[in-house]
């Protein structure tokens, strides 16, 4: 399964709002509605560990390096 294109992000917003209801939170990778258990990674929300791992794998090496440095500063 490949990552969604940029058009998928434009077509399916992270939160869809209906009249008279709360916004629906969506997975930052596959855009499915989030269930009761949410996986988090740097303020992002994922519906499963598979989506979170897929997101992490497509990050550029420079971005991964920056995240590791930030993790070291926090800990």
Secondary structure, 3 states (H helix, E strand, C coil): CCCCCHHHHHHCCCEECCCCCCCEEECCCCCCECCCCCEEECCEEECCHHHHHHHHHCCCHHHHHHHHHHHHHHC
